[in-house]
Amino acid sequence: MENQFNRRKFLQTSALAGASAALPNIASATSPKSKTPFRSTINIGVIGTGLRGQNHINLILKRTDCQLIAICDIDDEMLRRTKKMITEAGAKMPKIYKAGEKDYLNLVQDESVDAIIIATPWRWHTEMAVAAMQAGKYVGMEVCGGFSMDECWQLVNTHEATGTPLFFLENVCYRRDVMAILNMVRKGLFGELIHLEGGYQHDLRGVKFNDGITPYNSGAEFGEKGFSEARWRTRHSIHRNGDLYPTHGIGPVAQYCNINRGNRFLYLTSMASKARGLHNYIVDHEKGGADHPNAKIEFQLGDKVTTLIKCSNGETISLHHDTNLPRPYSLGFRVQGTKGIWMAVNKSLHLEGTSPAHRWEDAQTYLDQYDHAYWKAGANKATGAGHGGMDYFLMDDFINCAKEKVAPPFDVYDAATWLAITPLSEQSIAMGGQPMPFPDFTRGRWMHRKNTFAL
């Protein structure tokens, strides 16, 4: 009961904060089609039933306060796996939309659907989110990097025109150590923040070529036969050079320094290394080696992309994108302030006046002491959920916010700001590292908006 009370308090606080910060015509985060402010259960549709979509569906099927009533995909294998999962859970089979790439438009117009989760390949996210918001559905959009600044403005302008909320589904913000550090930041243990770091540092060479298919001949991005992520993700490495996947790193960092809620990004500058990792992987691991068709591809994505961001309140942020070289997985978080520092890579921190002078301490003692209330109350429920349990809390917040029809903790303004890092970094790299200014997607409201995530 205590956890339910805290959750309801969080949602109510979010609604009030969102209402006070919004334009007059979107003062409420409630969809224009809503007839009641709260529903005990909601009906959910999922667009995209690949591995990420199945992860969401698995969590939905375990709950009693929502129903999976529609799914959309044109990949028969992914639909088969999803239907098997639904049958094994003893749930009613949802309506299936599979009649071509645009059949998702019929799902979003289904009046029985209250909320929609978008878990398709990257290029479809904005198109589908815009359609869902226009249909008055509460939208959960999976993370990626943006393709253009225009795309980012499309999301913002559609939300402001319809009043329909968009929940940006960044799960790393719910990681246990990340939330404990957020607790410490807000209690002032690191003092005034000075510098932060994060990124996506993940050896994806095996993912980008896990079917041995030449990316140019690998079919359409959404729903082509077969389920290899190489069918769409590898293309970005061929054609683009920038921070292609910034949100896992920037999401938690943005919470630490209150971006769009009393602070904002001013500009960034990016630099990319040469590209060698993917070519070498093909030569060393693919049958045919240097004669393999993929060995002839000139990859544009630098093996290491580094982006520096300056904030309005004076903080600096370093973001890292590193997916083409051999390395252990790490998001590389660093939080440094006037009173101390946390380094996730070596699982250590130092607090002035508490830690031994000039020496690191094991961070775990502090992480346990400042364990966030979400994890204290819900760790058992999160057991077995994806990504070490963080996906449970992400889905729990999404469903509760959708039921309450309130502004989400990571909203359309966060989505636009975080997505914008990709096209801005591409432009900066192409122009020799020149600074690229961030638009103010909140139109000045960042000065008054309150940070309500995980109070």
C-alpha positions as CSV (number, residue, x, y, z in Angstrom):
1,M,0.0,0.0,0.0
2,E,2.9,2.4,0.8
3,N,4.3,1.8,-2.7
4,Q,0.9,2.5,-4.3
5,F,0.5,5.7,-2.3
6,N,4.0,6.9,-3.3
7,R,3.3,6.1,-7.0
8,R,-0.1,7.9,-6.9
9,K,1.6,10.9,-5.3
10,F,4.3,10.9,-8.0
11,L,1.7,10.8,-10.7
12,Q,-0.4,13.6,-9.2
13,T,2.7,15.8,-8.7
14,S,3.7,15.1,-12.3
15,A,0.3,16.2,-13.6
16,L,0.4,19.4,-11.7
17,A,3.9,20.3,-12.8
18,G,3.1,19.5,-16.4
19,A,-0.1,21.5,-16.3
20,S,1.6,24.6,-14.9
21,A,4.4,24.4,-17.5
22,A,2.3,23.8,-20.6
23,L,0.7,26.1,-23.1
24,P,-2.9,27.2,-22.5
25,N,-4.3,24.8,-25.1
26,I,-2.5,21.8,-23.5
27,A,-2.8,22.8,-19.9
28,S,-3.9,19.2,-19.2
29,A,-1.9,16.2,-20.3
30,T,-5.2,14.4,-20.9
31,S,-5.9,13.3,-24.5
32,P,-8.7,15.3,-26.1
33,K,-10.7,12.1,-26.5
34,S,-10.5,11.2,-22.8
35,K,-13.8,11.1,-20.9
36,T,-12.5,10.3,-17.4
37,P,-9.3,11.4,-15.6
38,F,-8.4,7.8,-14.5
39,R,-9.0,4.3,-15.6
40,S,-8.3,1.2,-13.5
41,T,-7.3,-0.7,-16.6
42,I,-6.2,0.3,-20.1
43,N,-6.0,-1.4,-23.5
44,I,-2.6,-1.4,-25.1
45,G,-1.5,-1.8,-28.7
46,V,2.2,-2.6,-29.6
47,I,3.7,-1.7,-32.9
48,G,6.7,-3.8,-33.6
49,T,7.0,-7.3,-32.2
50,G,10.8,-7.8,-32.5
51,L,12.9,-8.6,-29.5
52,R,12.3,-5.3,-27.8
53,G,8.6,-5.4,-28.5
54,Q,8.4,-8.9,-27.1
55,N,10.1,-7.7,-24.0
56,H,7.4,-5.1,-23.5
57,I,4.7,-7.6,-24.3
58,N,6.0,-10.0,-21.7
59,L,5.7,-7.4,-19.0
60,I,2.2,-6.4,-20.1
61,L,1.0,-10.0,-20.0
62,K,2.1,-10.3,-16.4
63,R,-0.1,-7.4,-15.2
64,T,-3.8,-7.2,-14.3
65,D,-4.3,-3.5,-14.9
66,C,-3.9,-3.6,-18.7
67,Q,-4.8,-5.7,-21.7
68,L,-2.8,-6.3,-24.8
69,I,-5.5,-6.0,-27.5
70,A,-3.6,-5.2,-30.7
71,I,-0.2,-5.9,-32.2
72,C,1.3,-4.8,-35.5
73,D,4.1,-6.3,-37.5
74,I,4.6,-7.9,-40.9
75,D,7.5,-10.2,-39.9
76,D,5.8,-13.6,-39.7
77,E,8.6,-15.0,-37.5
78,M,8.3,-12.3,-34.9
79,L,4.5,-12.6,-34.9
80,R,4.8,-16.3,-34.5
81,R,7.0,-15.9,-31.5
82,T,4.8,-13.3,-30.0
83,K,1.6,-15.3,-30.4
84,K,3.3,-18.3,-28.8
85,M,4.2,-16.0,-25.8
86,I,0.6,-14.8,-25.5
87,T,-0.8,-18.4,-25.7
88,E,1.7,-19.6,-23.1
89,A,0.6,-16.8,-20.8
90,G,-3.0,-17.9,-21.1
91,A,-4.0,-14.4,-22.5
92,K,-6.6,-13.6,-25.1
93,M,-5.1,-13.3,-28.6
94,P,-5.0,-9.6,-29.6
95,K,-6.1,-8.3,-33.0
96,I,-3.2,-8.6,-35.4
97,Y,-2.3,-5.9,-38.0
98,K,0.0,-7.3,-40.7
99,A,-1.3,-6.0,-44.0
100,G,1.8,-4.0,-45.1
101,E,4.0,-1.4,-43.7
102,K,1.2,1.2,-43.3
103,D,-1.2,-1.1,-41.5
104,Y,-0.1,0.5,-38.2
105,L,-2.4,3.4,-39.3
106,N,-5.4,1.2,-38.8
107,L,-4.2,0.1,-35.3
108,V,-3.8,3.8,-34.1
109,Q,-7.4,4.5,-35.3
110,D,-8.8,1.6,-33.3
111,E,-11.1,3.3,-30.7
112,S,-10.6,0.4,-28.3
113,V,-6.9,1.1,-27.9
114,D,-6.0,3.6,-25.1
115,A,-2.2,3.5,-25.3
116,I,0.4,2.5,-27.9
117,I,4.0,1.4,-27.6
118,I,6.3,1.8,-30.6
119,A,9.1,-0.6,-30.8
120,T,10.0,-0.7,-34.5
121,P,13.3,0.1,-36.2
122,W,14.5,3.7,-35.7
123,R,13.3,5.4,-38.9
124,W,9.6,4.6,-38.1
125,H,9.5,6.0,-34.6
126,T,8.5,9.6,-35.3
127,E,6.1,8.8,-38.2
128,M,4.3,6.3,-36.0
129,A,4.3,8.5,-32.9
130,V,2.9,11.5,-34.8
131,A,0.1,9.3,-36.1
132,A,-0.7,7.9,-32.7
133,M,-0.7,11.4,-31.0
134,Q,-3.0,12.6,-33.8
135,A,-5.3,9.7,-33.0
136,G,-5.4,10.8,-29.3
137,K,-3.5,7.7,-28.0
138,Y,-1.1,7.8,-25.1
139,V,2.2,7.1,-26.8
140,G,5.3,5.2,-25.5
141,M,8.1,5.6,-28.1
142,E,11.2,3.6,-27.9
143,V,14.6,5.3,-28.0
144,C,17.0,6.0,-30.8
145,G,18.8,8.9,-32.4
146,G,17.0,11.5,-34.5
147,F,17.4,11.9,-38.3
148,S,16.8,15.6,-38.6
149,M,15.9,18.7,-36.5
150,D,12.6,18.8,-38.5
151,E,11.7,15.4,-37.1
152,C,12.3,16.6,-33.5
153,W,10.0,19.6,-34.1
154,Q,7.4,17.3,-35.7
155,L,7.1,15.5,-32.3
156,V,6.9,18.7,-30.3
157,N,4.4,20.5,-32.6
158,T,2.1,17.4,-32.8
159,H,2.0,17.1,-29.1
160,E,1.2,20.8,-28.7
161,A,-1.5,20.7,-31.3
162,T,-3.2,17.6,-29.9
163,G,-2.4,17.7,-26.2
164,T,-1.5,14.0,-26.4
165,P,1.4,12.9,-24.2
166,L,4.4,11.1,-25.4
167,F,6.4,9.0,-23.0
168,F,10.0,8.5,-24.2
169,L,10.9,5.0,-23.1
170,E,14.5,5.5,-21.8
171,N,15.0,2.5,-19.5
172,V,18.5,3.3,-18.3
173,C,17.1,6.2,-16.2
174,Y,15.6,3.3,-14.0
175,R,18.9,1.4,-13.6
176,R,19.5,0.8,-9.9
177,D,22.8,2.5,-9.5
178,V,21.7,5.4,-11.7
179,M,18.7,6.0,-9.5
180,A,20.8,5.8,-6.3
181,I,23.2,8.4,-7.7
182,L,20.2,10.6,-8.7
183,N,19.1,10.3,-5.0
184,M,22.6,11.4,-3.9
185,V,22.7,14.3,-6.4
186,R,19.4,15.6,-5.2
187,K,20.5,15.4,-1.6
188,G,23.5,17.5,-2.5
189,L,26.2,14.9,-1.7
190,F,28.2,15.8,-4.9
191,G,27.8,19.6,-4.3
192,E,27.2,21.7,-7.3
193,L,27.6,19.7,-10.5
194,I,30.4,20.6,-12.8
195,H,31.0,17.8,-15.3
196,L,29.1,14.7,-16.4
197,E,29.8,11.8,-18.8
198,G,27.9,9.0,-20.3
199,G,27.5,7.1,-23.6
200,Y,26.8,4.0,-25.5
201,Q,29.9,1.9,-25.5
202,H,28.9,-1.6,-26.7
203,D,30.6,-3.9,-29.1
204,L,27.9,-4.4,-31.7
205,R,30.0,-6.0,-34.4
206,G,28.3,-9.4,-34.0
207,V,24.9,-7.7,-34.1
208,K,25.6,-5.7,-37.2
209,F,26.6,-8.8,-39.1
210,N,24.7,-11.6,-37.3
211,D,23.2,-13.0,-40.4
212,G,26.1,-12.6,-42.8
213,I,23.9,-10.6,-45.2
214,T,25.2,-7.6,-47.2
215,P,23.3,-4.7,-45.7
216,Y,22.4,-3.3,-49.1
217,N,20.5,-6.4,-49.9
218,S,18.9,-7.0,-46.6
219,G,15.3,-6.0,-47.3
220,A,13.0,-3.4,-45.9
221,E,13.5,-1.9,-42.4
222,F,10.2,-2.7,-40.9
223,G,8.9,-6.3,-41.1
224,E,11.0,-7.8,-43.8
225,K,11.2,-11.6,-43.5
226,G,13.7,-12.6,-40.9
227,F,14.5,-11.0,-37.6
228,S,18.1,-10.0,-37.8
229,E,18.8,-6.5,-36.4
230,A,21.5,-6.3,-39.1
231,R,18.7,-5.9,-41.6
232,W,18.3,-2.3,-40.6
233,R,20.8,-1.2,-37.9
234,T,23.9,-1.8,-40.0
235,R,22.8,0.6,-42.7
236,H,23.2,3.6,-40.3
237,S,26.9,2.6,-39.9
238,I,27.3,2.7,-43.7
239,H,25.7,6.0,-44.4
240,R,26.0,8.2,-41.2
241,N,28.7,9.6,-39.0
242,G,27.7,10.9,-35.6
243,D,26.4,9.8,-32.2
244,L,23.7,7.5,-33.5
245,Y,22.4,6.3,-30.2
246,P,22.8,8.9,-27.5
247,T,19.8,8.4,-25.2
248,H,21.1,5.7,-22.9
249,G,24.0,8.0,-21.9
250,I,22.2,11.4,-22.0
251,G,18.9,10.3,-20.3
252,P,20.3,9.8,-16.8
253,V,22.8,12.7,-17.2
254,A,19.9,15.0,-18.2
255,Q,18.1,14.0,-15.0
256,Y,21.1,14.8,-12.9
257,C,21.4,18.3,-14.2
258,N,17.7,19.1,-14.7
259,I,17.7,19.6,-18.4
260,N,14.5,21.2,-19.7
261,R,13.6,21.9,-16.0
262,G,15.7,24.8,-14.9
263,N,18.6,24.0,-17.2
264,R,19.1,23.4,-21.0
265,F,21.7,22.3,-23.5
266,L,23.2,25.3,-25.3
267,Y,25.4,23.8,-28.0
268,L,27.5,20.7,-28.8
269,T,30.7,19.9,-30.7
270,S,31.5,16.5,-32.0
271,M,34.5,14.6,-33.5
272,A,34.7,11.1,-35.0
273,S,37.7,8.9,-35.4
274,K,38.5,6.9,-38.5
275,A,36.4,3.9,-39.4
276,R,38.2,0.6,-39.3
277,G,36.4,-1.7,-36.8
278,L,33.6,-3.1,-39.0
279,H,35.8,-3.7,-42.0
280,N,38.4,-5.6,-39.9
281,Y,35.6,-7.6,-38.3
282,I,34.3,-8.7,-41.7
283,V,37.8,-9.7,-42.9
284,D,38.6,-11.6,-39.7
285,H,35.2,-13.3,-39.0
286,E,33.1,-13.6,-42.2
287,K,33.4,-16.5,-44.5
288,G,35.4,-15.3,-47.5
289,G,37.3,-12.7,-45.5
290,A,38.6,-9.9,-47.7
291,D,36.5,-11.3,-50.6
292,H,33.2,-11.1,-48.7
293,P,30.8,-8.5,-50.3
294,N,30.6,-6.6,-47.1
295,A,34.4,-6.1,-47.1
296,K,33.9,-3.7,-50.1
297,I,31.7,-1.4,-48.1
298,E,33.0,2.0,-47.0
299,F,31.6,2.6,-43.6
300,Q,31.0,6.2,-42.7
301,L,30.5,5.8,-38.9
302,G,33.7,6.6,-37.0
303,D,34.7,3.9,-34.6
304,K,34.8,6.4,-31.7
305,V,32.5,9.4,-31.7
306,T,33.0,12.0,-28.9
307,T,30.5,14.8,-28.3
308,L,30.9,17.7,-25.8
309,I,27.8,19.6,-24.6
310,K,27.7,22.9,-22.8
311,C,24.7,23.6,-20.5
312,S,23.0,26.9,-19.6
313,N,23.9,26.5,-16.0
314,G,27.6,26.0,-16.8
315,E,28.0,22.2,-16.7
316,T,29.9,20.3,-19.4
317,I,28.9,16.9,-20.6
318,S,31.0,14.3,-22.6
319,L,29.1,11.7,-24.6
320,H,30.7,8.7,-26.2
321,H,29.5,6.4,-29.0
322,D,31.6,3.3,-29.5
323,T,30.1,0.3,-31.2
324,N,32.6,-0.9,-33.8
325,L,35.6,-2.1,-31.7
326,P,36.3,-4.9,-29.2
327,R,35.4,-3.7,-25.7
328,P,33.4,-4.7,-22.7
329,Y,30.0,-3.1,-22.4
330,S,29.8,0.2,-20.4
331,L,27.7,3.4,-20.5
332,G,30.6,5.1,-18.8
333,F,28.8,7.3,-16.3
334,R,30.6,10.0,-14.4
335,V,29.1,12.6,-12.1
336,Q,31.5,15.2,-10.8
337,G,30.7,18.2,-8.5
338,T,32.3,20.6,-6.1
339,K,32.1,17.9,-3.3
340,G,32.8,14.7,-5.0
341,I,32.8,12.3,-8.0
342,W,31.2,9.0,-9.1
343,M,32.8,6.8,-11.7
344,A,30.6,3.9,-12.9
345,V,33.4,2.2,-14.8
346,N,35.5,1.5,-11.7
347,K,32.4,1.3,-9.5
348,S,34.0,4.0,-7.2
349,L,33.3,7.4,-5.8
350,H,35.0,10.0,-3.7
351,L,33.2,12.5,-1.4
352,E,35.3,15.3,0.1
353,G,35.3,15.2,3.9
354,T,33.9,11.6,4.0
355,S,36.2,9.5,1.8
356,P,39.9,9.1,2.7
357,A,41.9,12.0,1.1
358,H,42.8,11.4,-2.5
359,R,41.5,7.9,-2.5
360,W,38.6,6.1,-4.1
361,E,35.9,4.2,-2.2
362,D,33.8,1.3,-3.3
363,A,30.6,2.9,-4.5
364,Q,28.4,0.0,-3.4
365,T,28.2,1.0,0.2
366,Y,26.7,4.4,-0.9
367,L,24.5,2.8,-3.5
368,D,23.0,0.6,-0.9
369,Q,22.6,3.5,1.6
370,Y,20.9,5.7,-1.0
371,D,19.0,3.0,-2.9
372,H,16.1,4.7,-4.5
373,A,12.5,4.2,-3.1
374,Y,11.5,2.6,-6.4
375,W,14.0,-0.2,-6.0
376,K,13.5,-0.5,-2.2
377,A,9.8,-1.1,-2.7
378,G,9.8,-2.9,-6.1
379,A,13.0,-4.9,-6.4
380,N,11.2,-8.2,-5.9
381,K,8.6,-7.4,-8.6
382,A,11.4,-6.4,-11.0
383,T,13.2,-9.8,-10.7
384,G,13.4,-11.3,-14.1
385,A,12.5,-8.2,-16.0
386,G,14.7,-7.1,-18.8
387,H,18.0,-5.2,-18.4
388,G,18.5,-6.2,-14.8
389,G,15.0,-5.2,-13.7
390,M,15.0,-1.7,-15.0
391,D,12.4,-2.5,-17.7
392,Y,9.9,-3.3,-15.0
393,F,10.0,0.2,-13.5
394,L,9.9,1.7,-17.0
395,M,6.7,-0.2,-17.9
396,D,5.2,0.4,-14.5
397,D,5.5,4.2,-14.9
398,F,4.3,4.1,-18.5
399,I,1.1,2.1,-17.6
400,N,0.4,4.2,-14.5
401,C,0.9,7.5,-16.3
402,A,-1.3,6.2,-19.2
403,K,-4.0,5.2,-16.7
404,E,-3.8,8.6,-15.0
405,K,-3.5,10.4,-18.4
406,V,-0.7,12.6,-16.9
407,A,2.5,14.0,-18.3
408,P,5.2,11.4,-18.3
409,P,8.6,11.8,-16.5
410,F,10.4,11.9,-19.9
411,D,8.2,13.8,-22.2
412,V,8.1,15.0,-25.8
413,Y,10.5,17.9,-25.0
414,D,13.0,15.4,-23.6
415,A,12.6,13.2,-26.6
416,A,13.2,16.1,-29.0
417,T,16.2,17.3,-27.1
418,W,17.9,13.9,-26.7
419,L,17.1,12.9,-30.3
420,A,18.6,16.1,-31.6
421,I,22.0,15.1,-30.4
422,T,22.3,12.8,-33.4
423,P,21.7,15.2,-36.3
424,L,23.6,18.0,-34.5
425,S,26.6,15.7,-34.0
426,E,26.5,14.7,-37.7
427,Q,26.5,18.3,-38.7
428,S,29.3,19.2,-36.3
429,I,31.5,16.3,-37.5
430,A,30.8,17.2,-41.2
431,M,31.9,20.8,-40.5
432,G,35.1,20.0,-38.7
433,G,33.8,20.0,-35.1
434,Q,32.1,23.4,-35.3
435,P,29.7,24.1,-32.4
436,M,26.0,23.4,-33.2
437,P,23.3,25.3,-31.1
438,F,20.4,23.3,-29.6
439,P,17.0,24.7,-30.3
440,D,14.8,25.4,-27.3
441,F,12.1,22.9,-27.9
442,T,10.3,24.1,-24.7
443,R,10.0,27.6,-26.1
444,G,11.3,29.1,-22.9
445,R,9.4,27.0,-20.5
446,W,12.5,25.2,-19.3
447,M,13.1,28.1,-16.9
448,H,9.9,27.2,-15.0
449,R,9.3,23.5,-15.5
450,K,9.9,21.3,-12.4
451,N,11.8,18.0,-12.4
452,T,9.3,15.5,-11.1
453,F,11.0,12.2,-12.1
454,A,11.5,9.7,-9.2
455,L,10.8,12.1,-6.4
